[in-house]
Amino acid sequence: MRVPREGWIAVPDGTRSVSARRRPSDFDVAQMLAAEPPPLWPEPAPAVRPRIALVGRLPGVRRRRQLTRAYDISAFGAEEATELADAGFEVVLLDAALGTRGLNGVLAPLAERNEGARPAVLLVMRDGTRPRIRPAYQAAGLGERQLLARVQSAVRVRGWMTELSRKNAELQGLYGRLEILASRMAEELRLASNVQRSLLPPPLQHARLDVAREFIPFREIGGDLYDFVPLGPHKMAFAIGDVMGKGVPAALLAANLKASIRAQVEAENICPSALVAKVNRMFWDVVPNGLFASLFFGVFDLEASELAFVNAGHHYPFLVTAEGEVRDLVRGGTVLGLVEDSTYEQGAMPFHADDLFVFYSDGITDRANPQGELFGVERLKEAATRAGTDATARITLYSLLGEVQGWSAGAPAEDDMTLVVARAR
C-alpha cells in the first residue's frame, strides 16, 4: 500500500479512534457529509459552537476555512498543553512533530479526565511517521479528505459522551438515594421484627403442661401467630393461626387477629365456638376482600385433662398418645374472613400424661426438598411418634425441626414456619 505524503492519524479518547488522510484541498464537504452514516441516536444540540484546540505548528490545518467557519479554533504550544485538560475543548488536533515525549506530555493530563469531560484527540502525522505513545492510545491512518467529517464525528461523539456522563451521574445519584431508602427500610423491618417477636408470649411454666415453641418468619416479619393466655390455675387458652400472604401486610393482619382473640378471652368459662365466631366477624370487618386466615383455638382444662377446640380451616394439629396412636384435631369450620356469619362446631380431645400435642403452620409441612417434594404431615406425624415419651417438649421440638431441615437438604424455605409442641404431665 502506498504511503501518503501527509496524513492525519486519530488518537482515540479511551476506545474512540478517528483520523483522516490528506487529499487536494478542493474536496466536496457536502458530498462527504452526505456519505457519512447516520448517527445511532439524535445528535445533542450544543449551546455554543464546539471548540477545537490545535497543539503544535500544524500549518496545513490552521488554514482550513471549513474548520474556522464551523468551530472556534484555539492554538496552543506544547508547553501550554497542560491547560487543555480543564479548558473544555471537544476536539484536540495534535501535531505528531512534537515527538514522543511531547505527545505523552500532552496526552497524560487528558487521560486523567473522566470520559464525559475528556476531548477527542486527532493526531496529525506526516509521511507515515509513527511516534511511540502510551498503549492506551492507538493510531490508524486515514486520508485528508475526511478531516472535516472526522472532526464533526468527534464532536458528535464528544457530545454523546458528555450526555451519557451526565445521565450516569444522575443514575449514580438515584442509586445513592435508593441505597439510603433500602437501608432505612431494612432498619425499619429489623425494628418491626423485634416488635413482632416482643409480642410473642413468654415461656410457659405449668406443672401439668410442658410447652416449647418456635417461630421462623420467611422474611423479617411474617403472618403466622400463636398465643397462650392463662385462665386461672387449671386452664390455658391457646391459639395458632396463619394469615394469607407474607411480609408486612400479613404481619399487620396477624397482629390484628391476635388482638381480636385476646379481646374475647376474658374469663375461665370460654366457649371456643362462640369466641371463634365473634373473632371471624371482627376479622371480616377489617380484612380486604379476597384475604383470609386460618385459626386453631383451644382451651386446655388441665384438671379435667381435656382440650376443647375449634379448627377454623387450619392444618390439622394432632395428638400422639403415649401408646403411639395419632389423633387429628379436625372439628370446626371455614377459615376466618371468608363468610361474615360463619358458625363453628366445637370439638373435645381428652389426653393423659405423656401424650404429645403438635401444632404447626403449613410452612412446616410444605417445606420442599431440592426435587420439589413436600415434607408433608405424614412425615411430621412419624417424626413425632419416634420422639418417644421420655423427651421433653423442647427436645421434641428441635428434633422435629431437625427432621424438616434435613428433608429440605439446604433448599430455602418459602413460607413462615411455626411449630408448637405440648406434652402433658
C-alpha positions as CSV (number, residue, x, y, z in Angstrom):
1,M,0.0,0.0,0.0
2,R,1.4,3.4,-1.0
3,V,2.1,5.7,1.9
4,P,0.5,9.2,1.6
5,R,2.7,12.2,1.7
6,E,0.9,13.7,4.6
7,G,-1.9,12.4,6.7
8,W,-3.8,12.7,9.9
9,I,-3.9,9.9,12.5
10,A,-6.7,9.7,15.0
11,V,-5.8,9.1,18.7
12,P,-8.9,7.8,20.5
13,D,-10.3,9.0,23.7
14,G,-10.3,5.7,25.6
15,T,-11.7,3.5,22.9
16,R,-12.6,6.0,20.1
17,S,-10.3,6.2,17.1
18,V,-10.8,8.8,14.3
19,S,-8.4,10.1,11.7
20,A,-8.0,11.5,8.1
21,R,-5.7,11.2,5.1
22,R,-4.8,14.3,3.0
23,R,-6.0,15.0,-0.5
24,P,-6.1,18.2,-2.6
25,S,-7.9,21.0,-0.7
26,D,-10.8,21.3,-3.1
27,F,-12.8,18.4,-1.7
28,D,-16.5,18.5,-1.6
29,V,-17.6,18.8,2.0
30,A,-21.3,18.4,1.3
31,Q,-20.7,15.2,-0.6
32,M,-18.5,13.9,2.2
33,L,-21.2,14.7,4.9
34,A,-23.9,13.1,2.8
35,A,-21.9,9.8,2.5
36,E,-21.4,9.7,6.3
37,P,-23.5,7.1,8.0
38,P,-26.4,8.4,10.2
39,P,-25.9,8.6,13.9
40,L,-27.1,5.9,16.2
41,W,-29.2,8.4,18.3
42,P,-30.3,12.0,17.9
43,E,-27.4,14.5,17.9
44,P,-27.4,16.7,21.0
45,A,-27.8,20.3,20.2
46,P,-24.8,22.2,21.7
47,A,-25.5,25.5,23.4
48,V,-22.4,27.1,21.8
49,R,-20.1,26.4,18.9
50,P,-17.8,23.5,19.5
51,R,-14.3,24.3,20.4
52,I,-11.2,22.8,18.8
53,A,-7.6,23.1,20.2
54,L,-4.6,23.0,17.9
55,V,-1.4,21.9,19.6
56,G,1.8,22.4,17.6
57,R,2.5,24.1,14.4
58,L,0.0,22.3,12.1
59,P,0.4,24.8,9.2
60,G,-1.7,22.8,6.8
61,V,-4.6,22.5,9.3
62,R,-4.8,26.1,10.5
63,R,-5.6,27.4,7.0
64,R,-8.7,25.1,6.6
65,R,-11.6,27.5,6.2
66,Q,-14.2,24.8,6.8
67,L,-12.9,24.3,10.3
68,T,-12.7,28.0,11.2
69,R,-16.3,28.5,9.9
70,A,-17.8,25.7,11.8
71,Y,-15.8,25.8,15.0
72,D,-14.0,28.0,17.4
73,I,-10.3,27.4,17.0
74,S,-7.6,28.0,19.7
75,A,-3.9,27.4,19.2
76,F,-1.5,26.2,21.9
77,G,2.2,25.5,22.1
78,A,3.5,22.2,23.5
79,E,4.4,23.9,26.8
80,E,0.8,25.1,27.2
81,A,-0.7,21.6,26.7
82,T,-1.4,21.1,30.4
83,E,-4.1,23.8,30.1
84,L,-6.2,21.6,27.7
85,A,-7.5,19.2,30.4
86,D,-9.6,21.9,32.1
87,A,-10.4,24.1,29.1
88,G,-13.4,22.2,27.9
89,F,-12.5,21.5,24.3
90,E,-14.4,19.0,22.3
91,V,-11.5,18.0,19.9
92,V,-7.8,18.4,20.1
93,L,-5.7,18.3,16.9
94,L,-2.2,17.2,18.0
95,D,1.0,17.7,15.9
96,A,3.0,14.4,15.7
97,A,6.1,16.5,15.2
98,L,6.2,17.2,18.9
99,G,7.9,13.9,19.4
100,T,7.2,11.0,21.7
101,R,8.0,12.9,24.9
102,G,5.9,16.0,23.9
103,L,3.0,13.9,22.8
104,N,2.9,11.9,26.0
105,G,3.1,15.1,28.0
106,V,0.0,16.4,26.2
107,L,-1.9,13.2,26.4
108,A,-1.2,12.3,30.1
109,P,-3.3,15.1,31.6
110,L,-6.2,14.3,29.2
111,A,-6.1,10.7,30.1
112,E,-6.8,11.6,33.8
113,R,-10.1,13.2,32.9
114,N,-13.3,11.3,33.2
115,E,-14.8,10.0,30.0
116,G,-17.6,12.6,29.8
117,A,-15.1,15.5,30.2
118,R,-12.3,14.2,28.0
119,P,-11.9,15.6,24.5
120,A,-11.4,13.5,21.4
121,V,-7.8,13.6,20.1
122,L,-6.8,13.6,16.4
123,L,-3.0,13.1,15.8
124,V,-1.7,14.7,12.6
125,M,1.3,12.8,11.1
126,R,3.5,13.3,8.0
127,D,4.9,10.7,5.7
128,G,3.9,7.7,7.7
129,T,5.8,8.5,10.8
130,R,4.5,6.8,13.9
131,P,5.8,8.0,17.3
132,R,5.8,5.7,20.2
133,I,3.0,6.8,22.6
134,R,1.3,5.2,25.5
135,P,-0.5,1.9,24.8
136,A,-3.8,3.5,25.8
137,Y,-3.7,5.5,22.5
138,Q,-3.7,3.6,19.2
139,A,-3.2,5.2,15.8
140,A,-4.9,4.3,12.5
141,G,-4.3,6.2,9.2
142,L,-6.9,7.8,7.0
143,G,-6.9,10.4,4.3
144,E,-7.1,14.2,4.5
145,R,-10.4,14.2,2.6
146,Q,-12.2,13.0,5.7
147,L,-10.7,15.5,8.1
148,L,-13.7,17.7,8.5
149,A,-16.0,14.7,8.7
150,R,-13.9,13.1,11.4
151,V,-13.8,16.3,13.3
152,Q,-17.6,16.6,13.2
153,S,-17.9,12.9,14.2
154,A,-15.5,13.5,17.1
155,V,-17.7,16.5,18.2
156,R,-20.8,14.3,18.0
157,V,-19.2,11.6,20.0
158,R,-17.9,14.1,22.5
159,G,-21.4,15.4,22.9
160,W,-22.9,12.0,23.3
161,M,-20.2,11.0,25.9
162,T,-20.9,14.2,27.8
163,E,-24.6,13.5,27.8
164,L,-24.0,9.9,28.8
165,S,-21.7,11.1,31.6
166,R,-24.5,13.4,32.8
167,K,-27.0,10.6,32.7
168,N,-24.6,8.3,34.5
169,A,-24.1,11.0,37.2
170,E,-27.9,11.3,37.6
171,L,-28.2,7.5,37.8
172,Q,-25.5,7.3,40.4
173,G,-27.4,9.9,42.4
174,L,-30.6,7.9,42.1
175,Y,-28.7,4.7,43.1
176,G,-27.4,6.5,46.2
177,R,-30.8,7.6,47.1
178,L,-32.2,4.1,46.6
179,E,-29.4,2.7,48.8
180,I,-30.3,5.1,51.5
181,L,-34.0,4.2,51.2
182,A,-33.2,0.5,51.2
183,S,-31.0,0.9,54.2
184,R,-33.8,2.8,56.0
185,M,-36.4,0.2,55.0
186,A,-34.1,-2.6,56.2
187,E,-33.7,-0.9,59.6
188,E,-37.4,-0.4,59.9
189,L,-38.1,-4.0,59.1
190,R,-35.5,-5.0,61.6
191,L,-37.3,-2.9,64.3
192,A,-40.6,-4.4,63.2
193,S,-39.2,-7.9,63.5
194,N,-38.1,-7.1,67.0
195,V,-41.5,-5.7,67.9
196,Q,-43.2,-8.7,66.5
197,R,-41.0,-11.1,68.5
198,S,-41.5,-9.0,71.6
199,L,-45.3,-9.6,71.2
200,L,-44.9,-13.4,71.3
201,P,-46.0,-15.0,74.6
202,P,-43.3,-15.5,77.2
203,P,-42.2,-19.1,78.1
204,L,-45.0,-21.0,79.7
205,Q,-44.5,-22.7,83.0
206,H,-47.1,-25.1,84.3
207,A,-47.0,-28.2,86.3
208,R,-49.3,-30.2,84.0
209,L,-48.1,-28.9,80.6
210,D,-44.6,-28.8,79.1
211,V,-44.6,-26.4,76.2
212,A,-42.0,-25.4,73.6
213,R,-42.5,-23.3,70.5
214,E,-40.5,-21.8,67.6
215,F,-41.5,-19.1,65.0
216,I,-39.3,-18.7,61.9
217,P,-40.6,-16.0,59.5
218,F,-39.9,-16.3,55.8
219,R,-39.0,-12.7,55.7
220,E,-38.1,-10.3,58.5
221,I,-41.7,-10.4,59.7
222,G,-44.4,-13.0,59.0
223,G,-48.1,-13.7,59.0
224,D,-48.1,-16.7,61.5
225,L,-49.2,-16.2,65.0
226,Y,-49.6,-18.2,68.2
227,D,-50.5,-17.2,71.7
228,F,-51.0,-18.6,75.2
229,V,-53.4,-17.0,77.7
230,P,-53.6,-18.4,81.3
231,L,-57.2,-18.7,82.6
232,G,-56.8,-19.3,86.2
233,P,-54.8,-22.1,87.8
234,H,-56.1,-25.0,85.8
235,K,-57.0,-23.6,82.4
236,M,-55.0,-22.3,79.5
237,A,-56.3,-20.8,76.2
238,F,-54.2,-21.4,73.1
239,A,-54.3,-20.1,69.6
240,I,-52.3,-20.7,66.4
241,G,-53.1,-19.1,63.0
242,D,-51.8,-18.3,59.6
243,V,-52.8,-15.2,57.7
244,M,-52.8,-15.4,53.9
245,G,-49.7,-13.7,52.4
246,K,-46.3,-12.9,53.6
247,G,-44.3,-9.9,54.9
248,V,-45.6,-6.6,56.3
249,P,-49.3,-6.9,55.1
250,A,-49.7,-10.4,56.6
251,A,-47.9,-9.3,59.8
252,L,-50.3,-6.4,60.3
253,L,-53.4,-8.7,59.8
254,A,-51.8,-11.3,62.1
255,A,-51.4,-8.6,64.8
256,N,-55.0,-7.5,64.3
257,L,-56.2,-11.1,64.6
258,K,-54.2,-11.8,67.7
259,A,-55.6,-8.6,69.3
260,S,-59.1,-9.7,68.4
261,I,-58.6,-13.1,70.1
262,R,-57.2,-11.5,73.2
263,A,-60.1,-9.1,73.4
264,Q,-62.5,-12.1,73.6
265,V,-60.5,-14.1,76.1
266,E,-61.9,-12.6,79.4
267,A,-62.8,-15.4,81.8
268,E,-62.4,-19.1,82.5
269,N,-65.8,-20.1,81.1
270,I,-64.9,-19.6,77.4
271,C,-66.9,-21.3,74.7
272,P,-64.4,-21.8,71.9
273,S,-67.0,-22.0,69.1
274,A,-68.7,-18.7,70.2
275,L,-65.3,-17.0,70.6
276,V,-64.2,-18.0,67.1
277,A,-67.5,-16.9,65.6
278,K,-67.0,-13.4,67.1
279,V,-63.4,-13.2,66.0
280,N,-64.5,-14.2,62.5
281,R,-66.9,-11.3,62.3
282,M,-64.3,-8.8,63.6
283,F,-61.7,-10.1,61.2
284,W,-64.2,-10.0,58.3
285,D,-64.8,-6.3,59.0
286,V,-61.1,-5.3,58.6
287,V,-59.7,-7.8,56.1
288,P,-59.5,-6.7,52.4
289,N,-61.6,-8.7,50.0
290,G,-60.1,-12.0,49.0
291,L,-57.8,-12.4,52.1
292,F,-58.5,-14.8,54.9
293,A,-56.8,-16.5,57.8
294,S,-56.8,-20.0,59.3
295,L,-57.1,-20.4,63.1
296,F,-57.0,-23.1,65.7
297,F,-58.3,-22.1,69.1
298,G,-58.5,-24.3,72.1
299,V,-58.8,-24.2,75.9
300,F,-56.7,-26.7,77.9
301,D,-58.6,-27.9,81.0
302,L,-55.6,-29.3,82.9
303,E,-57.7,-30.5,85.8
304,A,-60.1,-32.5,83.6
305,S,-57.3,-33.4,81.1
306,E,-59.3,-32.3,78.1
307,L,-58.8,-29.8,75.3
308,A,-61.9,-28.1,73.9
309,F,-61.1,-26.7,70.5
310,V,-62.3,-25.2,67.2
311,N,-60.4,-25.6,64.0
312,A,-61.2,-22.7,61.6
313,G,-59.6,-24.0,58.4
314,H,-56.2,-24.6,59.9
315,H,-53.9,-27.6,59.1
316,Y,-55.0,-30.3,61.5
317,P,-53.0,-30.4,64.7
318,F,-52.7,-33.8,66.1
319,L,-52.2,-35.7,69.4
320,V,-49.8,-38.5,69.8
321,T,-50.7,-40.7,72.7
322,A,-48.2,-42.4,75.0
323,E,-49.1,-45.7,73.1
324,G,-48.2,-44.1,69.7
325,E,-51.7,-43.6,68.4
326,V,-52.2,-40.4,66.3
327,R,-55.5,-38.4,66.5
328,D,-56.3,-35.4,64.4
329,L,-58.0,-32.3,65.8
330,V,-60.4,-31.6,63.0
331,R,-63.8,-30.2,64.1
332,G,-64.5,-26.5,63.5
333,G,-65.5,-24.7,60.3
334,T,-64.3,-22.5,57.5
335,V,-61.4,-20.0,57.5
336,L,-61.8,-16.6,59.0
337,G,-62.8,-13.6,56.9
338,L,-64.5,-15.6,54.1
339,V,-68.1,-15.5,55.4
340,E,-69.4,-12.9,57.8
341,D,-71.7,-15.1,59.9
342,S,-69.9,-18.4,59.8
343,T,-70.7,-20.9,62.5
344,Y,-68.3,-23.4,64.1
345,E,-68.5,-26.8,65.6
346,Q,-66.7,-27.4,68.8
347,G,-64.6,-30.5,69.5
348,A,-63.1,-32.0,72.6
349,M,-59.9,-34.2,72.9
350,P,-59.1,-36.0,76.2
351,F,-55.4,-36.5,77.0
352,H,-53.3,-38.3,79.6
353,A,-49.8,-37.9,81.0
354,D,-47.0,-38.2,78.4
355,D,-49.4,-37.5,75.5
356,L,-48.0,-35.1,72.9
357,F,-49.8,-32.3,71.1
358,V,-48.3,-30.9,67.9
359,F,-49.5,-27.6,66.4
360,Y,-47.9,-26.2,63.2
361,S,-48.4,-23.9,60.3
362,D,-48.2,-25.0,56.7
363,G,-44.7,-23.7,56.4
364,I,-43.6,-26.9,58.2
365,T,-45.4,-29.4,56.1
366,D,-44.9,-27.5,52.8
367,R,-41.1,-27.4,53.2
368,A,-39.7,-28.9,50.0
369,N,-36.5,-30.8,49.2
370,P,-34.4,-29.9,46.1
371,Q,-36.6,-32.2,44.0
372,G,-39.7,-30.2,44.9
373,E,-41.3,-33.0,47.1
374,L,-43.0,-31.6,50.2
375,F,-42.2,-32.8,53.7
376,G,-45.9,-33.4,54.4
377,V,-48.0,-34.1,57.5
378,E,-47.4,-37.8,57.5
379,R,-43.6,-37.4,57.9
380,L,-44.3,-34.9,60.7
381,K,-46.5,-37.5,62.5
382,E,-43.9,-40.2,62.0
383,A,-41.2,-38.0,63.5
384,A,-43.4,-37.0,66.4
385,T,-44.2,-40.7,67.1
386,R,-40.4,-41.5,67.1
387,A,-39.7,-38.9,69.7
388,G,-40.9,-41.2,72.5
389,T,-42.5,-40.3,75.8
390,D,-39.3,-39.5,77.7
391,A,-38.2,-36.5,75.6
392,T,-39.1,-33.0,76.9
393,A,-41.1,-30.7,74.8
394,R,-38.0,-28.7,73.8
395,I,-36.1,-31.7,72.8
396,T,-39.1,-33.0,70.8
397,L,-39.5,-29.5,69.1
398,Y,-35.9,-29.4,67.9
399,S,-36.0,-33.0,66.9
400,L,-39.0,-32.2,64.6
401,L,-37.3,-29.1,63.2
402,G,-34.2,-31.1,62.5
403,E,-36.2,-33.6,60.5
404,V,-37.7,-30.8,58.5
405,Q,-34.3,-29.1,57.9
406,G,-32.8,-32.5,56.9
407,W,-35.5,-33.1,54.5
408,S,-35.0,-29.8,52.8
409,A,-31.3,-30.5,52.2
410,G,-30.4,-26.9,52.0
411,A,-33.4,-25.8,49.8
412,P,-34.7,-22.4,51.0
413,A,-38.0,-22.1,52.9
414,E,-40.9,-20.5,51.0
415,D,-43.2,-19.6,53.9
416,D,-43.3,-18.7,57.5
417,M,-42.8,-21.7,59.9
418,T,-44.4,-22.1,63.3
419,L,-44.2,-25.2,65.5
420,V,-45.6,-25.6,69.0
421,V,-45.4,-28.9,70.9
422,A,-47.1,-29.5,74.3
423,R,-46.5,-32.6,76.4
424,A,-49.0,-33.4,79.2
425,R,-47.5,-34.3,82.6
